[in-house]
Amino acid sequence: MEPAAFGKLIQLADVQSSDVVLDVGSGSGYSAAVLSRLASFVVALESDEGLAGMATEALNELGCVNVAVVGGALQGGYADDAPYDVIVIGGAVDHVPQSLLDQLRNGGRLVAVIGEGNAAQAHLFVKDDGIVSSRPAFNLAVRPLPGFQKEPVFVF
């Protein structure tokens, strides 16, 4: 994700210094490095082993000691360290899986770009008393994150 688009999403998430953050699709570690300076702890989830290795090296070189890079399917999140105060999905998606929403702490926020191209919108999801609500915030065109596309269905 481009830095300006990422910055807008992070502002929407309102990351606080006490937050535990799940960075979904952390890639080479840029987003986790930025989040490590804003939050108390970051779990950087990446499905590509090569990128996860690059992220680990880069974050170690930068001295980001409050980041753990983990591997796994992005759609499932990382339940081992849940619940999270903030979840950031690092690319455009067709939908936000319930598995990620379930990993939000009460009062937690999830930010995601839903849709494709210039029609995509940044959304803020908030969990209060176990109920998740969402609202679109602004248009934002970012690259799609693999694995979050809806399955095509037959339609007349």
Secondary structure, DSSP 8 states (H G I E B T S, - for coil): --HHHHHHHHHHHT--TT-EEEEET-TTSHHHHHHHHHSSEEEEEES-HHHHHHHHHHHHHHT-TTEEEEES-GGG--GGG--EEEEEEEEEES---HHHHTTEEEEEEEEEEESSGGG-EEEEEEEETTEEEEEEEEE----B-TT---------
